[in-house]
Amino acid sequence: MNPLPPLVLAFQLTLGASPAIRPEVPDPWFGEDKFRHFFLSLAATGFTYGAARTVGLDKGPAIVLTTAAVVAAGVGKEIHDRARGDRISARDLAWDGAGLLAGLALAVHSR
């Protein structure tokens, strides 16, 4: 089996070609889903940072691990949305980032 067609499909789904044509849906900055993005990223940050510190990581490595995990989850969610035919929302990612930063601000000031 040639691995190229699945790679091409994955590339198209991620960066441009829509698997289904859907009408353009507004993407407000303060929609209900934006607050879900913020609070889920905040919670994921707290959970991941706490778990990393519990297993013995120092603050620096715990922050790096937490940042990577929460960013991967947010980007993964947007790629999943794109595969379903929705667009990738930079605003969703911005709210994910705000939740991550708020969580890290709280985490670094904890013991």
MDAnalysis code that builds the backbone (N, CA, C; Angstrom):
import MDAnalysis as mda
import numpy as np

u = mda.Universe.empty(333, n_residues=111, atom_resindex=np.repeat(np.arange(111), 3), trajectory=True)
u.add_TopologyAttr("name", ["N", "CA", "C"] * 111)
u.add_TopologyAttr("resid", np.arange(1, 112))
u.add_TopologyAttr("resname", ["MET", "ASN", "PRO", "LEU", "PRO", "PRO", "LEU", "VAL", "LEU", "ALA", "PHE", "GLN", "LEU", "THR", "LEU", "GLY", "ALA", "SER", "PRO", "ALA", "ILE", "ARG", "PRO", "GLU", "VAL", "PRO", "ASP", "PRO", "TRP", "PHE", "GLY", "GLU", "ASP", "LYS", "PHE", "ARG", "HIS", "PHE", "PHE", "LEU", "SER", "LEU", "ALA", "ALA", "THR", "GLY", "PHE", "THR", "TYR", "GLY", "ALA", "ALA", "ARG", "THR", "VAL", "GLY", "LEU", "ASP", "LYS", "GLY", "PRO", "ALA", "ILE", "VAL", "LEU", "THR", "THR", "ALA", "ALA", "VAL", "VAL", "ALA", "ALA", "GLY", "VAL", "GLY", "LYS", "GLU", "ILE", "HIS", "ASP", "ARG", "ALA", "ARG", "GLY", "ASP", "ARG", "ILE", "SER", "ALA", "ARG", "ASP", "LEU", "ALA", "TRP", "ASP", "GLY", "ALA", "GLY", "LEU", "LEU", "ALA", "GLY", "LEU", "ALA", "LEU", "ALA", "VAL", "HIS", "SER", "ARG"])
u.atoms.positions = np.array([
    [0.844, -1.182, 0.000],
    [0.000, 0.000, 0.000],
    [0.884, 1.239, 0.000],
    [0.561, 2.151, -0.837],
    [1.297, 3.399, -0.939],
    [0.869, 4.322, 0.207],
    [1.804, 4.757, 1.072],
    [1.429, 5.601, 2.206],
    [1.120, 7.036, 1.808],
    [1.377, 7.399, 0.556],
    [1.198, 8.786, 0.142],
    [-0.259, 9.242, 0.165],
    [-1.234, 8.493, -0.354],
    [-2.607, 9.002, -0.335],
    [-3.135, 9.348, 1.056],
    [-2.933, 8.515, 2.097],
    [-3.400, 8.939, 3.425],
    [-2.692, 10.198, 3.916],
    [-1.403, 10.348, 3.593],
    [-0.683, 11.555, 4.007],
    [-1.222, 12.781, 3.289],
    [-1.515, 12.638, 2.000],
    [-2.076, 13.754, 1.239],
    [-3.436, 14.130, 1.802],
    [-4.276, 13.138, 2.107],
    [-5.588, 13.406, 2.680],
    [-5.458, 14.111, 4.026],
    [-4.553, 13.653, 4.866],
    [-4.349, 14.283, 6.172],
    [-3.901, 15.725, 5.997],
    [-3.015, 15.967, 5.052],
    [-2.539, 17.325, 4.780],
    [-3.688, 18.207, 4.306],
    [-4.512, 17.697, 3.408],
    [-5.629, 18.475, 2.893],
    [-6.649, 18.772, 3.985],
    [-6.943, 17.786, 4.812],
    [-7.905, 18.000, 5.885],
    [-7.412, 19.020, 6.888],
    [-6.129, 19.022, 7.125],
    [-5.558, 19.921, 8.118],
    [-5.418, 21.340, 7.597],
    [-5.016, 21.493, 6.346],
    [-4.640, 22.820, 5.874],
    [-5.520, 23.435, 4.804],
    [-6.588, 22.793, 4.421],
    [-7.322, 23.541, 3.432],
    [-8.509, 22.895, 2.789],
    [-8.404, 21.727, 2.275],
    [-9.510, 21.146, 1.532],
    [-10.573, 20.659, 2.509],
    [-11.771, 21.147, 2.357],
    [-12.847, 20.768, 3.251],
    [-13.474, 19.460, 2.810],
    [-13.664, 18.499, 3.737],
    [-14.286, 17.242, 3.351],
    [-15.776, 17.405, 3.040],
    [-16.400, 18.458, 3.554],
    [-17.796, 18.740, 3.255],
    [-17.974, 20.248, 3.201],
    [-18.829, 20.694, 2.325],
    [-19.068, 22.132, 2.216],
    [-20.133, 22.504, 3.234],
    [-19.776, 23.419, 4.126],
    [-20.710, 23.895, 5.133],
    [-20.765, 25.412, 5.050],
    [-21.907, 25.977, 5.391],
    [-21.971, 27.441, 5.399],
    [-21.046, 28.006, 6.472],
    [-20.533, 29.181, 6.207],
    [-19.632, 29.846, 7.149],
    [-20.411, 30.204, 8.414],
    [-19.921, 29.737, 9.548],
    [-20.558, 29.988, 10.837],
    [-19.778, 31.091, 11.532],
    [-20.474, 32.067, 12.132],
    [-19.752, 33.127, 12.838],
    [-18.910, 32.548, 13.984],
    [-17.796, 33.196, 14.237],
    [-16.878, 32.751, 15.295],
    [-16.609, 33.931, 16.224],
    [-17.567, 34.241, 17.118],
    [-17.392, 35.403, 17.990],
    [-16.284, 35.186, 19.018],
    [-15.698, 36.282, 19.464],
    [-14.646, 36.211, 20.481],
    [-15.183, 35.754, 21.824],
    [-16.453, 36.041, 22.114],
    [-16.997, 35.756, 23.439],
    [-18.166, 34.778, 23.397],
    [-18.115, 33.818, 22.489],
    [-19.139, 32.781, 22.440],
    [-18.989, 31.816, 23.609],
    [-20.050, 31.050, 23.841],
    [-20.047, 30.086, 24.947],
    [-18.882, 29.104, 24.830],
    [-18.571, 28.690, 23.616],
    [-17.488, 27.714, 23.438],
    [-16.132, 28.293, 23.807],
    [-15.980, 29.613, 23.720],
    [-14.692, 30.233, 24.071],
    [-14.417, 30.089, 25.559],
    [-15.445, 30.212, 26.369],
    [-15.267, 30.045, 27.808],
    [-14.975, 28.590, 28.155],
    [-15.566, 27.668, 27.407],
    [-15.220, 26.250, 27.602],
    [-13.752, 26.015, 27.264],
    [-13.283, 26.612, 26.161],
    [-11.869, 26.466, 25.795],
    [-10.984, 27.001, 26.919],
    [-11.318, 28.180, 27.451],
    [-10.525, 28.783, 28.511],
    [-10.484, 27.890, 29.749],
    [-11.654, 27.490, 30.248],
    [-11.703, 26.748, 31.505],
    [-11.183, 25.326, 31.374],
    [-11.380, 24.686, 30.224],
    [-10.811, 23.351, 30.048],
    [-9.286, 23.423, 29.968],
    [-8.753, 24.451, 29.311],
    [-7.290, 24.610, 29.276],
    [-6.750, 24.940, 30.657],
    [-7.465, 25.770, 31.396],
    [-7.070, 26.098, 32.770],
    [-7.041, 24.828, 33.620],
    [-8.091, 24.019, 33.532],
    [-8.160, 22.783, 34.308],
    [-7.083, 21.797, 33.868],
    [-6.880, 21.660, 32.557],
    [-5.849, 20.740, 32.060],
    [-4.466, 21.183, 32.519],
    [-4.256, 22.492, 32.572],
    [-2.973, 23.013, 33.038],
    [-2.753, 22.648, 34.502],
    [-3.754, 22.883, 35.329],
    [-3.629, 22.554, 36.747],
    [-3.412, 21.072, 36.984],
    [-4.179, 20.255, 36.267],
    [-4.053, 18.810, 36.426],
    [-2.679, 18.320, 35.974],
    [-2.255, 18.751, 34.797],
    [-0.981, 18.277, 34.245],
    [0.199, 18.763, 35.076],
    [0.168, 20.030, 35.468],
    [1.256, 20.570, 36.288],
    [1.310, 19.848, 37.637],
    [0.144, 19.654, 38.253],
    [0.100, 18.944, 39.531],
    [0.612, 17.520, 39.417],
    [0.235, 16.841, 38.345],
    [0.705, 15.464, 38.140],
    [2.216, 15.437, 37.921],
    [2.717, 16.386, 37.132],
    [4.156, 16.431, 36.861],
    [4.948, 16.687, 38.142],
    [4.453, 17.589, 38.976],
    [5.147, 17.870, 40.241],
    [5.035, 16.685, 41.202],
    [3.910, 15.992, 41.171],
    [3.703, 14.842, 42.051],
    [4.677, 13.715, 41.740],
    [4.990, 13.530, 40.457],
    [5.931, 12.458, 40.104],
    [7.385, 12.891, 40.245],
    [7.606, 14.129, 40.719],
    [8.958, 14.534, 41.065],
    [9.648, 15.503, 40.128],
    [8.964, 15.999, 39.110],
    [9.612, 16.973, 38.221],
    [9.769, 18.314, 38.931],
    [10.873, 18.990, 38.678],
    [11.055, 20.344, 39.181],
    [10.119, 21.280, 38.427],
    [10.019, 22.531, 38.896],
    [9.085, 23.478, 38.290],
    [9.339, 23.698, 36.800],
    [10.584, 23.906, 36.410],
    [10.891, 24.184, 35.003],
    [10.435, 23.079, 34.065],
    [10.880, 21.837, 34.290],
    [10.422, 20.746, 33.425],
    [8.907, 20.519, 33.493],
    [8.314, 20.743, 34.663],
    [6.867, 20.577, 34.789],
    [6.128, 21.615, 33.942],
    [6.646, 22.827, 33.904],
    [6.032, 23.879, 33.082],
    [6.150, 23.530, 31.598],
    [7.316, 23.050, 31.184],
    [7.510, 22.671, 29.777],
    [6.571, 21.532, 29.397],
    [6.499, 20.503, 30.226],
    [5.616, 19.369, 29.953],
    [4.162, 19.814, 29.897],
    [3.759, 20.622, 30.850],
    [2.378, 21.108, 30.901],
    [2.039, 21.929, 29.665],
    [2.928, 22.838, 29.300],
    [2.692, 23.667, 28.122],
    [2.550, 22.811, 26.871],
    [3.454, 21.865, 26.691],
    [3.394, 20.989, 25.519],
    [2.098, 20.186, 25.492],
    [1.685, 19.651, 26.630],
    [0.480, 18.820, 26.683],
    [-0.779, 19.632, 26.391],
    [-0.881, 20.810, 26.980],
    [-2.089, 21.623, 26.800],
    [-2.147, 22.197, 25.381],
    [-1.014, 22.617, 24.838],
    [-0.994, 23.096, 23.453],
    [-1.358, 21.960, 22.498],
    [-0.810, 20.781, 22.731],
    [-1.129, 19.629, 21.875],
    [-2.614, 19.304, 21.931],
    [-3.212, 19.380, 23.113],
    [-4.643, 19.102, 23.241],
    [-5.469, 20.135, 22.480],
    [-5.113, 21.405, 22.599],
    [-5.860, 22.462, 21.904],
    [-5.740, 22.359, 20.395],
    [-4.526, 22.149, 19.921],
    [-4.313, 22.005, 18.476],
    [-4.976, 20.722, 17.978],
    [-4.892, 19.667, 18.752],
    [-5.543, 18.412, 18.378],
    [-7.047, 18.569, 18.247],
    [-7.654, 19.335, 19.149],
    [-9.094, 19.593, 19.078],
    [-9.430, 20.346, 17.796],
    [-8.623, 21.325, 17.433],
    [-8.890, 22.080, 16.207],
    [-8.698, 21.217, 14.961],
    [-7.722, 20.336, 14.973],
    [-7.527, 19.418, 13.843],
    [-8.712, 18.457, 13.760],
    [-9.205, 18.013, 14.898],
    [-10.396, 17.157, 14.920],
    [-11.600, 17.905, 14.340],
    [-11.771, 19.158, 14.735],
    [-12.858, 19.968, 14.183],
    [-12.733, 20.071, 12.665],
    [-11.507, 20.289, 12.197],
    [-11.268, 20.416, 10.753],
    [-11.615, 19.119, 10.026],
    [-11.288, 18.001, 10.614],
    [-11.599, 16.709, 9.998],
    [-13.104, 16.485, 9.919],
    [-13.860, 17.095, 10.831],
    [-15.327, 17.003, 10.801],
    [-15.946, 17.980, 9.823],
    [-15.123, 18.834, 9.213],
    [-15.634, 19.783, 8.237],
    [-15.747, 21.202, 8.747],
    [-15.431, 21.432, 10.016],
    [-15.443, 22.793, 10.557],
    [-14.096, 23.440, 10.274],
    [-14.031, 24.723, 10.494],
    [-12.755, 25.402, 10.279],
    [-11.928, 25.394, 11.564],
    [-10.637, 25.586, 11.379],
    [-9.746, 25.751, 12.533],
    [-9.922, 27.181, 13.026],
    [-10.208, 27.317, 14.303],
    [-10.498, 28.631, 14.864],
    [-9.298, 29.177, 15.633],
    [-8.741, 30.249, 15.111],
    [-7.655, 30.927, 15.817],
    [-8.165, 31.499, 17.136],
    [-9.430, 31.855, 17.181],
    [-9.994, 32.400, 18.419],
    [-10.103, 31.322, 19.495],
    [-10.474, 30.108, 19.098],
    [-10.467, 28.998, 20.061],
    [-9.067, 28.782, 20.608],
    [-8.082, 28.810, 19.728],
    [-6.692, 28.616, 20.158],
    [-6.240, 29.754, 21.069],
    [-6.698, 30.970, 20.797],
    [-6.347, 32.108, 21.665],
    [-6.918, 31.903, 23.070],
    [-8.167, 31.429, 23.159],
    [-8.762, 31.166, 24.473],
    [-8.078, 29.996, 25.162],
    [-7.665, 28.976, 24.380],
    [-6.874, 27.889, 24.965],
    [-5.586, 28.444, 25.566],
    [-4.935, 29.335, 24.831],
    [-3.693, 29.942, 25.311],
    [-3.912, 30.783, 26.555],
    [-5.023, 31.512, 26.599],
    [-5.322, 32.323, 27.781],
    [-5.544, 31.424, 29.001],
    [-6.231, 30.311, 28.814],
    [-6.431, 29.362, 29.920],
    [-5.121, 28.757, 30.383],
    [-4.255, 28.431, 29.422],
    [-2.930, 27.894, 29.748],
    [-2.128, 28.908, 30.545],
    [-2.096, 30.156, 30.092],
    [-1.323, 31.185, 30.798],
    [-1.873, 31.448, 32.195],
    [-3.189, 31.483, 32.329],
    [-3.788, 31.684, 33.657],
    [-3.436, 30.518, 34.574],
    [-3.504, 29.307, 34.040],
    [-3.160, 28.133, 34.837],
    [-1.698, 28.121, 35.249],
    [-0.821, 28.502, 34.310],
    [0.608, 28.547, 34.649],
    [0.902, 29.633, 35.673],
    [0.201, 30.777, 35.560],
    [0.393, 31.854, 36.542],
    [0.034, 31.359, 37.949],
    [-1.024, 30.586, 38.045],
    [-1.406, 30.034, 39.345],
    [-0.420, 28.954, 39.785],
    [-0.006, 28.111, 38.850],
    [0.849, 26.976, 39.188],
    [2.234, 27.408, 39.676],
    [2.817, 28.370, 39.025],
    [4.189, 28.747, 39.397],
    [4.240, 29.453, 40.751],
    [3.111, 29.912, 41.216],
    [3.074, 30.541, 42.532],
    [2.597, 29.573, 43.619],
    [2.501, 28.300, 43.265],
    [2.130, 27.294, 44.253],
    [3.386, 26.590, 44.750],
    [3.243, 25.772, 45.736],
    [4.398, 25.054, 46.276],
    [4.690, 23.819, 45.482],
])
